[in-house]
Amino acid sequence: MQFKRNEGFRFVFNEPIDSSFKIIIDGNYVKPEIRHAGKILDISPHGVKLFSEAQIGEYLNKTTLRMELQFVLDVTMIEAVGEIMWTKPYMSGRQYGILFQSEEKIDELIIREMKLRRKKEMLDSKRR
């Protein structure tokens, strides 16, 4: 599946961000009690590139496969639902391109958290 993103910015992390996710097919959670571990490699207000070793290959051919993703960029827990747009094998797991559902509040929260995180990173680098 080819997917080209057109976005103003995408932030690549030096150290991936811990996250967790649940699988959603046709609007229903698959095994809702299970949260899979993942690492966010890069982010924009509209989506993420995620790495996970979770074995979810059996679900990849479903037409409406989504993830409910939870993560913290600075201090606030962000919960966003997105569609898996692409996937590819990577090391001991897979990378996923996740396009978030359009929610202005989530977009603004991601931007605000990234600004705060970046400001702290800049202050830390000046102290060294």
C-alpha positions in Angstrom: 0.0 0.0 0.0 1.5 3.4 -1.0 0.8 6.3 1.2 2.3 9.8 0.9 1.8 12.3 3.6 1.7 16.0 3.1 2.4 17.7 6.4 4.0 20.9 7.7 6.2 19.1 10.1 7.2 15.7 11.4 9.3 15.3 14.5 11.8 12.4 14.6 12.8 11.3 18.1 16.4 10.5 19.1 15.0 8.1 21.7 11.6 6.5 20.7 8.6 7.3 22.9 6.9 4.5 24.8 3.3 3.9 23.8 0.6 1.3 24.1 -2.2 0.4 21.8 -5.4 -1.6 21.3 -6.6 -3.1 18.0 -10.0 -2.0 16.6 -11.7 -3.8 13.8 -15.0 -2.5 12.4 -15.4 -0.3 15.4 -15.0 -3.1 17.9 -12.0 -3.7 20.2 -10.1 -7.0 19.6 -9.3 -8.5 23.0 -10.1 -5.2 24.8 -8.3 -6.3 27.9 -4.9 -6.4 26.1 -2.7 -3.4 25.5 0.2 -4.0 23.2 3.6 -2.2 23.7 5.0 0.1 21.0 7.6 2.8 20.4 6.8 6.0 18.5 9.6 6.7 16.1 8.3 10.0 14.7 5.1 12.1 15.0 3.1 14.9 13.4 -0.2 16.3 14.5 -1.9 13.9 12.1 -0.1 10.6 12.8 2.8 8.6 13.9 5.4 6.0 12.8 5.2 3.2 15.3 7.4 0.2 16.0 6.0 -2.8 17.8 7.0 -6.4 18.3 3.4 -7.3 19.0 2.1 -10.2 16.9 -0.9 -8.6 15.2 -0.3 -9.9 11.6 -3.5 -11.8 11.6 -5.5 -8.5 11.6 -3.5 -6.7 8.9 -5.8 -7.6 6.0 -8.9 -6.2 7.7 -10.3 -3.3 5.8 -11.1 -1.1 8.8 -8.1 -1.8 11.0 -7.4 0.9 13.6 -5.4 1.4 16.7 -6.2 3.3 19.9 -2.9 4.6 20.8 -1.8 6.1 24.2 1.4 8.0 24.8 2.9 10.9 26.7 5.1 13.4 24.8 5.7 15.8 27.7 3.3 15.5 30.7 -0.2 14.9 29.3 -1.5 11.4 28.4 -2.7 11.5 24.8 -5.2 9.0 23.5 -5.8 9.0 19.7 -7.4 6.6 17.3 -5.9 6.1 13.9 -6.0 4.0 10.8 -3.1 1.8 9.9 -2.1 3.1 6.5 1.0 1.0 5.9 3.2 -1.6 7.5 6.6 -3.1 6.9 8.9 -5.6 8.7 11.6 -4.0 10.8 14.1 -5.8 13.0 12.2 -8.1 15.4 8.8 -6.5 14.7 7.0 -4.2 12.3 6.7 -0.5 11.7 3.3 1.0 11.2 2.2 4.3 9.6 -0.8 5.5 11.6 -3.0 8.3 10.4 -5.1 9.8 13.2 -8.8 10.5 12.9 -9.2 14.2 12.3 -9.7 15.8 15.8 -8.7 19.4 16.3 -8.3 18.9 20.0 -5.8 16.0 19.5 -3.9 18.0 16.8 -3.6 21.0 19.2 -2.6 18.8 22.2 0.2 17.1 20.2 1.5 20.5 19.0 1.4 22.0 22.5 3.1 18.9 24.0 5.8 18.8 21.3 6.6 22.5 21.9 6.9 22.0 25.7 9.1 18.9 25.1 11.3 20.6 22.6 11.7 23.6 24.9 12.9 21.3 27.8 15.3 19.5 25.4 16.8 22.8 24.4 17.3 23.9 28.0 18.8 20.5 28.9 21.3 20.8 26.0 22.4 24.3 27.1 23.1 23.1 30.6 25.6 20.5 29.3 
